[in-house]
Amino acid sequence: MYLSYYNLNKKPFQISTDPKFLWIGEKHKEALAILSYGILDNKGFLFLTGDVGTGKTTIINALINNLDDDVIAAHVPDPGMENFDFFNFIANVFSIDKKFSTKGEFLNHLRKFLNDAYSKNKKVLLIIDEAQRLKSELLEEIRLLSNIERQDTKLLNIFFVGQKEFNNILIEPENRALRQRITINYHIEPLTENETKEYIKHRLNIAGSKRNIFSSSAIGEIFSLSKGFPRLINIICDLALLTGYVKEQKTINELTLIKECAKELQIPTEKAVPQKSQIAESDPKQEVAPIESQIAENESNQEVKRGGLKPAVKVLGCFFLLVSLLILSWWYIKYPAEFKIKLSNINKYMTQIIDTINNSKSEQLLQSSSTTINSKPVVQKYSINQIDSE
């Protein structure tokens, strides 16, 4: 709809990963270089993580397109399946023309396939996308596939690609064997503001634009709302072009237009902790209430923690009291005469301490009363002089 208005040949911000619009930033270049090295060097297990919409699929496609002919690659887009479904799926993508009903039969054919590839000087790569959907049982089966190897080299490279939740799966005790085998682990971060600017400019140029359709301030607002996630950048920019076409804006420089797009898309924005000036200008119920609720929550948590310690303290105190009574009872039975002498000495010592405390309190009271008495004439004299002067 807006292509002719902005002199574009095609939509620049499609969500689908069109290789023509591929933009490789520094983060993507680094990830590609590290992963390519792991495959060429037969490192075994590789692992790429990133939040939703950071460009993991873009890296996968770029990696597959850049592989040499001596690499046989298979891509599993969704591993959320049963074990035998998974075995038959990877057999199909590796062009093993057979459906398996037993694990042993599958492993025999896979071993033959891997050894044939090795004899032809070919490397085998299995890419498993959405790795956070893997069940623990299937994850262990995938680990065991890597046991098909030769003494001098790995026959199968397995490349996990998933969201950061996959880290929580790996730290589970039952997955420690797999965790120890991962040789390369790379986490891709969102784009910076400068990278966001280059990303938008690149896609507009590929689509046929000869000028900057988005102003610098508009790009800054897009970055602020998208947090640098390429997928969100595409969605916001596409709607912004459509809205700009409707409002007949050849250059999108209104921040309100970008904010309207984000609001229409229901993109959440993170609110910073309000300063005093912001609280004074805004509705106090909207700004102060969340902070008070957080403080109340923290206090309640502290109360719970303190309350959780009381039973333990009581038990410990009762234990020491019981031990002390047992020791005193044993001492009284064993040495009654000495016990009576010691007890009388303790009473005398405690009496002296109490007398000392009472005497010190009496002295303090006398000092405070004398100070009060001495201060009264000064006040009266000051009052008389003041009256005389008047």
C-alpha atoms as a printed R data frame, in Angstrom:
    type eleno elety resid chain resno      x       y      z
1   ATOM     1    CA   MET     A     1  0.000   0.000  0.000
2   ATOM     2    CA   TYR     A     2  2.765   2.461  0.933
3   ATOM     3    CA   LEU     A     3  5.441   1.201 -1.516
4   ATOM     4    CA   SER     A     4  4.817   3.712 -4.326
5   ATOM     5    CA   TYR     A     5  4.410   6.590 -1.846
6   ATOM     6    CA   TYR     A     6  7.911   6.027 -0.435
7   ATOM     7    CA   ASN     A     7  9.398   4.859 -3.788
8   ATOM     8    CA   LEU     A     8 10.095   1.340 -2.542
9   ATOM     9    CA   ASN     A     9 10.340  -1.840 -4.638
10  ATOM    10    CA   LYS     A    10  9.293  -4.222 -1.856
11  ATOM    11    CA   LYS     A    11  8.363  -4.159  1.800
12  ATOM    12    CA   PRO     A    12 11.566  -3.534  3.787
13  ATOM    13    CA   PHE     A    13 10.377  -4.768  7.162
14  ATOM    14    CA   GLN     A    14  8.865  -8.177  6.567
15  ATOM    15    CA   ILE     A    15  8.963 -10.524  9.569
16  ATOM    16    CA   SER     A    16 10.009 -13.477  7.385
17  ATOM    17    CA   THR     A    17 13.783 -13.988  7.074
18  ATOM    18    CA   ASP     A    18 14.421 -12.963  3.473
19  ATOM    19    CA   PRO     A    19 18.135 -13.556  2.697
20  ATOM    20    CA   LYS     A    20 18.130 -10.463  0.445
21  ATOM    21    CA   PHE     A    21 17.622  -8.268  3.519
22  ATOM    22    CA   LEU     A    22 20.288 -10.054  5.570
23  ATOM    23    CA   TRP     A    23 22.150  -7.553  7.758
24  ATOM    24    CA   ILE     A    24 25.161  -8.841  9.641
25  ATOM    25    CA   GLY     A    25 26.221  -6.680 12.568
26  ATOM    26    CA   GLU     A    26 29.285  -7.134 14.748
27  ATOM    27    CA   LYS     A    27 27.462  -9.511 17.097
28  ATOM    28    CA   HIS     A    28 26.214 -11.636 14.198
29  ATOM    29    CA   LYS     A    29 29.654 -11.707 12.561
30  ATOM    30    CA   GLU     A    30 31.244 -12.851 15.798
31  ATOM    31    CA   ALA     A    31 28.610 -15.543 16.323
32  ATOM    32    CA   LEU     A    32 28.988 -16.815 12.745
33  ATOM    33    CA   ALA     A    33 32.766 -16.926 13.018
34  ATOM    34    CA   ILE     A    34 32.731 -18.854 16.308
35  ATOM    35    CA   LEU     A    35 30.086 -21.333 15.187
36  ATOM    36    CA   SER     A    36 31.747 -21.886 11.808
37  ATOM    37    CA   TYR     A    37 35.009 -22.630 13.594
38  ATOM    38    CA   GLY     A    38 33.258 -25.153 15.837
39  ATOM    39    CA   ILE     A    39 31.810 -26.986 12.837
40  ATOM    40    CA   LEU     A    40 35.020 -27.012 10.785
41  ATOM    41    CA   ASP     A    41 37.014 -28.224 13.792
42  ATOM    42    CA   ASN     A    42 34.473 -30.928 14.726
43  ATOM    43    CA   LYS     A    43 33.916 -29.566 18.236
44  ATOM    44    CA   GLY     A    44 30.861 -31.761 18.827
45  ATOM    45    CA   PHE     A    45 28.240 -29.799 20.750
46  ATOM    46    CA   LEU     A    46 27.628 -26.100 20.014
47  ATOM    47    CA   PHE     A    47 25.129 -23.824 21.708
48  ATOM    48    CA   LEU     A    48 23.625 -20.482 20.629
49  ATOM    49    CA   THR     A    49 21.182 -18.654 22.897
50  ATOM    50    CA   GLY     A    50 19.320 -15.389 22.604
51  ATOM    51    CA   ASP     A    51 16.085 -13.769 23.687
52  ATOM    52    CA   VAL     A    52 12.979 -13.842 21.508
53  ATOM    53    CA   GLY     A    53 13.466 -11.803 18.339
54  ATOM    54    CA   THR     A    54 17.242 -11.236 18.609
55  ATOM    55    CA   GLY     A    55 17.970 -12.813 15.207
56  ATOM    56    CA   LYS     A    56 18.842 -16.435 16.006
57  ATOM    57    CA   THR     A    57 17.022 -17.707 12.888
58  ATOM    58    CA   THR     A    58 18.897 -15.138 10.807
59  ATOM    59    CA   ILE     A    59 22.204 -16.530 12.076
60  ATOM    60    CA   ILE     A    60 21.099 -20.111 11.380
61  ATOM    61    CA   ASN     A    61 20.136 -19.277  7.785
62  ATOM    62    CA   ALA     A    62 23.364 -17.328  7.236
63  ATOM    63    CA   LEU     A    63 25.374 -20.220  8.678
64  ATOM    64    CA   ILE     A    64 23.696 -22.802  6.432
65  ATOM    65    CA   ASN     A    65 24.149 -20.608  3.347
66  ATOM    66    CA   ASN     A    66 27.846 -20.098  4.118
67  ATOM    67    CA   LEU     A    67 28.626 -23.788  4.648
68  ATOM    68    CA   ASP     A    68 30.882 -25.469  2.141
69  ATOM    69    CA   ASP     A    69 29.821 -28.457  0.071
70  ATOM    70    CA   ASP     A    70 31.711 -30.785  2.386
71  ATOM    71    CA   VAL     A    71 29.185 -30.186  5.195
72  ATOM    72    CA   ILE     A    72 25.889 -32.101  5.337
73  ATOM    73    CA   ALA     A    73 23.449 -30.026  7.418
74  ATOM    74    CA   ALA     A    74 20.040 -30.983  8.785
75  ATOM    75    CA   HIS     A    75 17.734 -28.487 10.486
76  ATOM    76    CA   VAL     A    76 15.103 -29.481 13.077
77  ATOM    77    CA   PRO     A    77 12.802 -26.421 13.451
78  ATOM    78    CA   ASP     A    78 10.766 -27.848 16.353
79  ATOM    79    CA   PRO     A    79 12.084 -30.674 18.566
80  ATOM    80    CA   GLY     A    80  8.922 -30.903 20.647
81  ATOM    81    CA   MET     A    81  8.137 -34.467 19.606
82  ATOM    82    CA   GLU     A    82  8.369 -38.034 20.835
83  ATOM    83    CA   ASN     A    83 11.656 -39.916 20.636
84  ATOM    84    CA   PHE     A    84 10.852 -42.098 17.628
85  ATOM    85    CA   ASP     A    85  9.261 -39.193 15.788
86  ATOM    86    CA   PHE     A    86 12.530 -37.323 16.306
87  ATOM    87    CA   PHE     A    87 14.626 -40.282 15.101
88  ATOM    88    CA   ASN     A    88 12.534 -40.681 11.942
89  ATOM    89    CA   PHE     A    89 12.567 -36.939 11.317
90  ATOM    90    CA   ILE     A    90 16.362 -36.615 11.341
91  ATOM    91    CA   ALA     A    91 16.643 -39.811  9.294
92  ATOM    92    CA   ASN     A    92 14.435 -38.153  6.696
93  ATOM    93    CA   VAL     A    93 16.396 -34.869  6.612
94  ATOM    94    CA   PHE     A    94 19.640 -36.866  6.297
95  ATOM    95    CA   SER     A    95 18.041 -38.687  3.340
96  ATOM    96    CA   ILE     A    96 18.056 -42.051  5.118
97  ATOM    97    CA   ASP     A    97 15.142 -43.578  3.216
98  ATOM    98    CA   LYS     A    98 13.648 -45.771  5.936
99  ATOM    99    CA   LYS     A    99 11.125 -45.532  8.735
100 ATOM   100    CA   PHE     A   100 12.305 -46.980 12.024
101 ATOM   101    CA   SER     A   101 10.356 -48.693 14.758
102 ATOM   102    CA   THR     A   102 13.270 -49.654 17.022
103 ATOM   103    CA   LYS     A   103 16.098 -47.583 18.422
104 ATOM   104    CA   GLY     A   104 18.755 -50.181 17.569
105 ATOM   105    CA   GLU     A   105 17.763 -50.226 13.919
106 ATOM   106    CA   PHE     A   106 17.918 -46.430 13.747
107 ATOM   107    CA   LEU     A   107 21.357 -46.286 15.407
108 ATOM   108    CA   ASN     A   108 22.772 -48.896 12.990
109 ATOM   109    CA   HIS     A   109 21.636 -46.908  9.931
110 ATOM   110    CA   LEU     A   110 22.814 -43.606 11.450
111 ATOM   111    CA   ARG     A   111 26.229 -45.105 12.220
112 ATOM   112    CA   LYS     A   112 26.529 -46.325  8.622
113 ATOM   113    CA   PHE     A   113 25.489 -42.893  7.306
114 ATOM   114    CA   LEU     A   114 28.036 -41.062  9.485
115 ATOM   115    CA   ASN     A   115 30.888 -43.405  8.553
116 ATOM   116    CA   ASP     A   116 30.046 -43.080  4.849
117 ATOM   117    CA   ALA     A   117 30.137 -39.282  5.189
118 ATOM   118    CA   TYR     A   118 33.503 -39.524  6.955
119 ATOM   119    CA   SER     A   119 34.942 -41.711  4.200
120 ATOM   120    CA   LYS     A   120 33.919 -39.022  1.681
121 ATOM   121    CA   ASN     A   121 35.598 -36.292  3.803
122 ATOM   122    CA   LYS     A   122 32.260 -34.738  4.688
123 ATOM   123    CA   LYS     A   123 31.184 -33.293  8.024
124 ATOM   124    CA   VAL     A   124 27.671 -33.814  9.417
125 ATOM   125    CA   LEU     A   125 25.813 -31.060 11.271
126 ATOM   126    CA   LEU     A   126 22.507 -31.417 13.109
127 ATOM   127    CA   ILE     A   127 20.895 -28.049 13.955
128 ATOM   128    CA   ILE     A   128 18.156 -28.236 16.604
129 ATOM   129    CA   ASP     A   129 16.143 -25.012 16.821
130 ATOM   130    CA   GLU     A   130 13.870 -24.060 19.750
131 ATOM   131    CA   ALA     A   131 16.046 -26.202 22.024
132 ATOM   132    CA   GLN     A   132 14.178 -24.952 25.126
133 ATOM   133    CA   ARG     A   133 11.290 -27.230 24.043
134 ATOM   134    CA   LEU     A   134 13.378 -30.381 24.396
135 ATOM   135    CA   LYS     A   135 12.299 -32.884 27.023
136 ATOM   136    CA   SER     A   136 14.962 -34.264 29.335
137 ATOM   137    CA   GLU     A   137 14.513 -37.802 28.019
138 ATOM   138    CA   LEU     A   138 14.961 -36.745 24.388
139 ATOM   139    CA   LEU     A   139 17.872 -34.505 25.341
140 ATOM   140    CA   GLU     A   140 19.670 -37.495 26.816
141 ATOM   141    CA   GLU     A   141 18.998 -39.509 23.634
142 ATOM   142    CA   ILE     A   142 20.534 -36.698 21.572
143 ATOM   143    CA   ARG     A   143 23.609 -36.721 23.817
144 ATOM   144    CA   LEU     A   144 24.011 -40.445 23.234
145 ATOM   145    CA   LEU     A   145 24.026 -39.871 19.458
146 ATOM   146    CA   SER     A   146 27.372 -38.130 19.896
147 ATOM   147    CA   ASN     A   147 28.837 -41.430 21.127
148 ATOM   148    CA   ILE     A   148 28.909 -42.536 17.498
149 ATOM   149    CA   GLU     A   149 32.462 -41.392 16.807
150 ATOM   150    CA   ARG     A   150 35.907 -42.478 15.766
151 ATOM   151    CA   GLN     A   151 38.964 -42.521 17.990
152 ATOM   152    CA   ASP     A   152 40.453 -39.461 16.325
153 ATOM   153    CA   THR     A   153 37.397 -37.334 15.520
154 ATOM   154    CA   LYS     A   154 33.714 -36.646 16.035
155 ATOM   155    CA   LEU     A   155 31.350 -37.890 13.336
156 ATOM   156    CA   LEU     A   156 28.367 -35.727 14.300
157 ATOM   157    CA   ASN     A   157 28.251 -32.036 15.270
158 ATOM   158    CA   ILE     A   158 25.092 -31.028 17.153
159 ATOM   159    CA   PHE     A   159 24.155 -27.348 17.214
160 ATOM   160    CA   PHE     A   160 21.552 -26.276 19.814
161 ATOM   161    CA   VAL     A   161 19.750 -22.982 19.172
162 ATOM   162    CA   GLY     A   162 17.297 -21.747 21.771
163 ATOM   163    CA   GLN     A   163 16.102 -19.110 24.159
164 ATOM   164    CA   LYS     A   164 17.909 -18.400 27.423
165 ATOM   165    CA   GLU     A   165 15.505 -20.740 29.263
166 ATOM   166    CA   PHE     A   166 17.535 -23.610 27.793
167 ATOM   167    CA   ASN     A   167 20.285 -22.697 30.282
168 ATOM   168    CA   ASN     A   168 17.912 -23.672 33.108
169 ATOM   169    CA   ILE     A   169 17.457 -27.068 31.476
170 ATOM   170    CA   LEU     A   170 21.190 -27.632 31.149
171 ATOM   171    CA   ILE     A   171 21.919 -26.918 34.821
172 ATOM   172    CA   GLU     A   172 19.578 -29.723 35.910
173 ATOM   173    CA   PRO     A   173 21.561 -32.544 37.571
174 ATOM   174    CA   GLU     A   174 20.358 -35.149 35.049
175 ATOM   175    CA   ASN     A   175 21.862 -33.085 32.202
176 ATOM   176    CA   ARG     A   176 25.333 -32.601 33.673
177 ATOM   177    CA   ALA     A   177 26.871 -35.094 31.201
178 ATOM   178    CA   LEU     A   178 25.601 -33.046 28.251
179 ATOM   179    CA   ARG     A   179 26.590 -29.766 29.879
180 ATOM   180    CA   GLN     A   180 30.201 -30.944 30.146
181 ATOM   181    CA   ARG     A   181 30.311 -31.789 26.433
182 ATOM   182    CA   ILE     A   182 29.272 -28.348 25.154
183 ATOM   183    CA   THR     A   183 32.495 -26.860 23.811
184 ATOM   184    CA   ILE     A   184 31.172 -23.596 22.319
185 ATOM   185    CA   ASN     A   185 28.460 -21.448 23.910
186 ATOM   186    CA   TYR     A   186 27.521 -18.042 22.446
187 ATOM   187    CA   HIS     A   187 24.783 -15.678 23.614
188 ATOM   188    CA   ILE     A   188 23.565 -13.032 21.163
189 ATOM   189    CA   GLU     A   189 22.539  -9.663 22.589
190 ATOM   190    CA   PRO     A   190 19.998  -7.144 21.150
191 ATOM   191    CA   LEU     A   191 21.184  -4.361 18.854
192 ATOM   192    CA   THR     A   192 22.594  -1.109 20.137
193 ATOM   193    CA   GLU     A   193 21.076   2.234 19.096
194 ATOM   194    CA   ASN     A   194 23.732   2.768 16.426
195 ATOM   195    CA   GLU     A   195 23.221  -0.793 15.136
196 ATOM   196    CA   THR     A   196 19.479  -0.158 15.044
197 ATOM   197    CA   LYS     A   197 20.087   2.883 12.832
198 ATOM   198    CA   GLU     A   198 22.321   0.887 10.465
199 ATOM   199    CA   TYR     A   199 19.828  -1.988 10.419
200 ATOM   200    CA   ILE     A   200 16.902   0.277  9.405
201 ATOM   201    CA   LYS     A   201 19.008   2.091  6.815
202 ATOM   202    CA   HIS     A   202 20.221  -1.203  5.291
203 ATOM   203    CA   ARG     A   203 16.724  -2.647  4.875
204 ATOM   204    CA   LEU     A   204 15.400   0.578  3.328
205 ATOM   205    CA   ASN     A   205 18.299   0.636  0.840
206 ATOM   206    CA   ILE     A   206 17.664  -2.969 -0.185
207 ATOM   207    CA   ALA     A   207 13.981  -2.098 -0.704
208 ATOM   208    CA   GLY     A   208 14.961   0.724 -3.100
209 ATOM   209    CA   SER     A   209 14.960   3.815 -0.890
210 ATOM   210    CA   LYS     A   210 17.467   6.528 -1.817
211 ATOM   211    CA   ARG     A   211 16.914   8.705  1.248
212 ATOM   212    CA   ASN     A   212 16.423   8.529  4.988
213 ATOM   213    CA   ILE     A   213 12.708   7.997  5.568
214 ATOM   214    CA   PHE     A   214 13.112   7.860  9.365
215 ATOM   215    CA   SER     A   215 14.662  10.820 11.171
216 ATOM   216    CA   SER     A   216 17.347  10.320 13.846
217 ATOM   217    CA   SER     A   217 14.882  11.164 16.625
218 ATOM   218    CA   ALA     A   218 12.353   8.673 15.235
219 ATOM   219    CA   ILE     A   219 15.023   5.950 15.119
220 ATOM   220    CA   GLY     A   220 15.961   6.767 18.716
221 ATOM   221    CA   GLU     A   221 12.330   6.301 19.749
222 ATOM   222    CA   ILE     A   222 12.123   3.025 17.796
223 ATOM   223    CA   PHE     A   223 15.197   1.774 19.612
224 ATOM   224    CA   SER     A   224 13.777   2.846 22.976
225 ATOM   225    CA   LEU     A   225 10.521   0.977 22.357
226 ATOM   226    CA   SER     A   226 11.997  -2.123 20.702
227 ATOM   227    CA   LYS     A   227 14.995  -2.440 23.110
228 ATOM   228    CA   GLY     A   228 17.068  -3.352 20.050
229 ATOM   229    CA   PHE     A   229 15.200  -6.565 19.150
230 ATOM   230    CA   PRO     A   230 15.190  -6.853 15.325
231 ATOM   231    CA   ARG     A   231 11.760  -8.458 15.174
232 ATOM   232    CA   LEU     A   232 10.155  -5.612 17.121
233 ATOM   233    CA   ILE     A   233 12.060  -3.081 15.009
234 ATOM   234    CA   ASN     A   234 10.525  -4.621 11.868
235 ATOM   235    CA   ILE     A   235  7.004  -4.587 13.297
236 ATOM   236    CA   ILE     A   236  7.202  -0.960 14.505
237 ATOM   237    CA   CYS     A   237  8.802   0.340 11.289
238 ATOM   238    CA   ASP     A   238  6.276  -1.434  9.060
239 ATOM   239    CA   LEU     A   239  3.327   0.064 10.929
240 ATOM   240    CA   ALA     A   240  5.062   3.465 11.046
241 ATOM   241    CA   LEU     A   241  5.379   3.490  7.236
242 ATOM   242    CA   LEU     A   242  1.721   2.601  6.887
243 ATOM   243    CA   THR     A   243  0.697   5.309  9.373
244 ATOM   244    CA   GLY     A   244  2.983   7.839  7.675
245 ATOM   245    CA   TYR     A   245  1.365   7.035  4.335
246 ATOM   246    CA   VAL     A   246 -2.117   7.598  5.791
247 ATOM   247    CA   LYS     A   247 -1.003  10.918  7.354
248 ATOM   248    CA   GLU     A   248  0.935  11.890  4.178
249 ATOM   249    CA   GLN     A   249  4.315  12.182  5.890
250 ATOM   250    CA   LYS     A   250  7.189  11.638  3.472
251 ATOM   251    CA   THR     A   251  9.665  11.704  6.365
252 ATOM   252    CA   ILE     A   252  8.711  10.076  9.641
253 ATOM   253    CA   ASN     A   253 10.030  12.382 12.321
254 ATOM   254    CA   GLU     A   254  7.145  12.673 14.755
255 ATOM   255    CA   LEU     A   255  7.815  10.789 17.979
256 ATOM   256    CA   THR     A   256  4.091  10.725 18.675
257 ATOM   257    CA   LEU     A   257  3.577   8.690 15.506
258 ATOM   258    CA   ILE     A   258  6.076   6.041 16.672
259 ATOM   259    CA   LYS     A   259  4.497   5.961 20.137
260 ATOM   260    CA   GLU     A   260  1.040   5.570 18.590
261 ATOM   261    CA   CYS     A   261  2.310   2.590 16.611
262 ATOM   262    CA   ALA     A   262  3.789   1.008 19.724
263 ATOM   263    CA   LYS     A   263  0.543   1.604 21.628
264 ATOM   264    CA   GLU     A   264 -1.501   0.069 18.819
265 ATOM   265    CA   LEU     A   265  0.803  -2.952 18.768
266 ATOM   266    CA   GLN     A   266  0.523  -3.148 22.579
267 ATOM   267    CA   ILE     A   267  4.291  -3.174 22.991
268 ATOM   268    CA   PRO     A   268  5.030  -2.851 26.719
269 ATOM   269    CA   THR     A   269  7.392  -0.102 27.833
270 ATOM   270    CA   GLU     A   270  9.566  -0.301 30.952
271 ATOM   271    CA   LYS     A   271  8.980   2.519 33.421
272 ATOM   272    CA   ALA     A   272 11.952   3.915 35.280
273 ATOM   273    CA   VAL     A   273 11.769   4.648 39.005
274 ATOM   274    CA   PRO     A   274 10.187   8.139 39.188
275 ATOM   275    CA   GLN     A   275 12.222  11.063 40.516
276 ATOM   276    CA   LYS     A   276 10.763  13.587 42.973
277 ATOM   277    CA   SER     A   277 10.026  16.096 40.203
278 ATOM   278    CA   GLN     A   278  8.237  13.427 38.179
279 ATOM   279    CA   ILE     A   279  6.137  12.421 41.162
280 ATOM   280    CA   ALA     A   280  5.134  16.030 41.769
281 ATOM   281    CA   GLU     A   281  4.057  16.505 38.146
282 ATOM   282    CA   SER     A   282  2.221  13.199 37.764
283 ATOM   283    CA   ASP     A   283 -0.633  11.557 39.544
284 ATOM   284    CA   PRO     A   284  0.748  10.418 42.914
285 ATOM   285    CA   LYS     A   285 -1.545   7.399 42.963
286 ATOM   286    CA   GLN     A   286 -0.012   6.138 39.723
287 ATOM   287    CA   GLU     A   287  3.640   6.743 40.620
288 ATOM   288    CA   VAL     A   288  3.972   6.409 44.384
289 ATOM   289    CA   ALA     A   289  1.673   3.437 44.927
290 ATOM   290    CA   PRO     A   290  3.897   0.905 43.108
291 ATOM   291    CA   ILE     A   291  6.948   1.984 45.120
292 ATOM   292    CA   GLU     A   292  5.045   1.786 48.403
293 ATOM   293    CA   SER     A   293  3.753  -1.631 47.481
294 ATOM   294    CA   GLN     A   294  7.307  -2.789 46.753
295 ATOM   295    CA   ILE     A   295  8.525  -1.449 50.095
296 ATOM   296    CA   ALA     A   296  5.623  -3.116 51.886
297 ATOM   297    CA   GLU     A   297  6.381  -6.333 50.080
298 ATOM   298    CA   ASN     A   298 10.055  -6.142 51.068
299 ATOM   299    CA   GLU     A   299  9.111  -5.460 54.694
300 ATOM   300    CA   SER     A   300  6.689  -8.353 54.724
301 ATOM   301    CA   ASN     A   301  9.389 -10.594 53.277
302 ATOM   302    CA   GLN     A   302 11.777  -9.475 56.009
303 ATOM   303    CA   GLU     A   303  9.110 -10.152 58.644
304 ATOM   304    CA   VAL     A   304  8.638 -13.624 57.221
305 ATOM   305    CA   LYS     A   305 12.390 -14.205 57.316
306 ATOM   306    CA   ARG     A   306 12.613 -12.976 60.921
307 ATOM   307    CA   GLY     A   307  9.598 -15.058 61.846
308 ATOM   308    CA   GLY     A   308 11.262 -18.072 60.291
309 ATOM   309    CA   LEU     A   309 14.263 -17.702 62.632
310 ATOM   310    CA   LYS     A   310 12.279 -17.578 65.913
311 ATOM   311    CA   PRO     A   311 11.489 -21.289 66.234
312 ATOM   312    CA   ALA     A   312 15.130 -22.201 65.668
313 ATOM   313    CA   VAL     A   313 16.296 -19.669 68.275
314 ATOM   314    CA   LYS     A   314 13.759 -20.990 70.789
315 ATOM   315    CA   VAL     A   315 14.818 -24.587 70.256
316 ATOM   316    CA   LEU     A   316 18.484 -23.670 70.607
317 ATOM   317    CA   GLY     A   317 17.827 -21.683 73.803
318 ATOM   318    CA   CYS     A   318 15.845 -24.546 75.341
319 ATOM   319    CA   PHE     A   319 18.638 -26.955 74.488
320 ATOM   320    CA   PHE     A   320 21.325 -24.873 76.232
321 ATOM   321    CA   LEU     A   321 19.045 -24.342 79.262
322 ATOM   322    CA   LEU     A   322 18.454 -28.067 79.553
323 ATOM   323    CA   VAL     A   323 22.186 -28.818 79.302
324 ATOM   324    CA   SER     A   324 22.943 -26.210 81.981
325 ATOM   325    CA   LEU     A   325 20.367 -27.690 84.356
326 ATOM   326    CA   LEU     A   326 21.793 -31.167 83.836
327 ATOM   327    CA   ILE     A   327 25.321 -29.941 84.602
328 ATOM   328    CA   LEU     A   328 24.165 -28.128 87.758
329 ATOM   329    CA   SER     A   329 22.218 -31.203 88.913
330 ATOM   330    CA   TRP     A   330 25.239 -33.441 88.395
331 ATOM   331    CA   TRP     A   331 27.472 -30.963 90.273
332 ATOM   332    CA   TYR     A   332 25.023 -30.754 93.218
333 ATOM   333    CA   ILE     A   333 24.806 -34.542 93.502
334 ATOM   334    CA   LYS     A   334 28.553 -35.104 93.109
335 ATOM   335    CA   TYR     A   335 29.908 -32.220 95.228
336 ATOM   336    CA   PRO     A   336 27.093 -30.853 97.443
337 ATOM   337    CA   ALA     A   337 29.346 -28.916 99.856
338 ATOM   338    CA   GLU     A   338 31.323 -27.126 97.128
339 ATOM   339    CA   PHE     A   339 28.088 -26.447 95.242
340 ATOM   340    CA   LYS     A   340 26.581 -24.630 98.255
341 ATOM   341    CA   ILE     A   341 29.750 -22.505 98.716
342 ATOM   342    CA   LYS     A   342 29.847 -21.586 95.016
343 ATOM   343    CA   LEU     A   343 26.146 -20.763 95.038
344 ATOM   344    CA   SER     A   344 26.529 -18.417 98.053
345 ATOM   345    CA   ASN     A   345 29.493 -16.683 96.364
346 ATOM   346    CA   ILE     A   346 27.431 -16.193 93.202
347 ATOM   347    CA   ASN     A   347 24.609 -14.652 95.277
348 ATOM   348    CA   LYS     A   348 27.041 -12.221 96.944
349 ATOM   349    CA   TYR     A   349 28.541 -11.296 93.560
350 ATOM   350    CA   MET     A   350 25.129 -10.666 91.991
351 ATOM   351    CA   THR     A   351 24.074  -8.567 95.028
352 ATOM   352    CA   GLN     A   352 27.162  -6.377 94.628
353 ATOM   353    CA   ILE     A   353 26.415  -5.877 90.929
354 ATOM   354    CA   ILE     A   354 22.808  -4.892 91.631
355 ATOM   355    CA   ASP     A   355 23.915  -2.431 94.358
356 ATOM   356    CA   THR     A   356 26.447  -0.878 91.986
357 ATOM   357    CA   ILE     A   357 23.800  -0.397 89.303
358 ATOM   358    CA   ASN     A   358 21.361   1.173 91.792
359 ATOM   359    CA   ASN     A   359 24.043   3.559 93.117
360 ATOM   360    CA   SER     A   360 24.963   4.694 89.602
361 ATOM   361    CA   LYS     A   361 21.303   5.369 88.798
362 ATOM   362    CA   SER     A   362 20.943   7.385 92.008
363 ATOM   363    CA   GLU     A   363 23.980   9.510 91.140
364 ATOM   364    CA   GLN     A   364 22.582  10.171 87.663
365 ATOM   365    CA   LEU     A   365 19.250  11.287 89.130
366 ATOM   366    CA   LEU     A   366 21.016  13.620 91.569
367 ATOM   367    CA   GLN     A   367 23.107  15.154 88.777
368 ATOM   368    CA   SER     A   368 20.082  15.676 86.544
369 ATOM   369    CA   SER     A   369 18.099  17.286 89.391
370 ATOM   370    CA   SER     A   370 20.966  19.611 90.314
371 ATOM   371    CA   THR     A   371 21.307  20.653 86.701
372 ATOM   372    CA   THR     A   372 17.614  21.464 86.573
373 ATOM   373    CA   ILE     A   373 17.807  23.479 89.820
374 ATOM   374    CA   ASN     A   374 20.905  25.396 88.676
375 ATOM   375    CA   SER     A   375 19.331  26.206 85.351
376 ATOM   376    CA   LYS     A   376 16.206  27.790 86.817
377 ATOM   377    CA   PRO     A   377 17.890  30.969 88.204
378 ATOM   378    CA   VAL     A   378 19.532  31.579 84.854
379 ATOM   379    CA   VAL     A   379 16.169  31.495 83.154
380 ATOM   380    CA   GLN     A   380 14.635  33.775 85.797
381 ATOM   381    CA   LYS     A   381 17.545  36.228 85.612
382 ATOM   382    CA   TYR     A   382 17.300  36.303 81.827
383 ATOM   383    CA   SER     A   383 13.598  36.996 82.100
384 ATOM   384    CA   ILE     A   384 14.134  39.878 84.606
385 ATOM   385    CA   ASN     A   385 16.882  41.487 82.470
386 ATOM   386    CA   GLN     A   386 14.677  41.190 79.456
387 ATOM   387    CA   ILE     A   387 11.817  42.963 81.305
388 ATOM   388    CA   ASP     A   388 14.181  45.683 82.556
389 ATOM   389    CA   SER     A   389 15.508  46.309 79.072
390 ATOM   390    CA   GLU     A   390 12.012  46.662 77.767
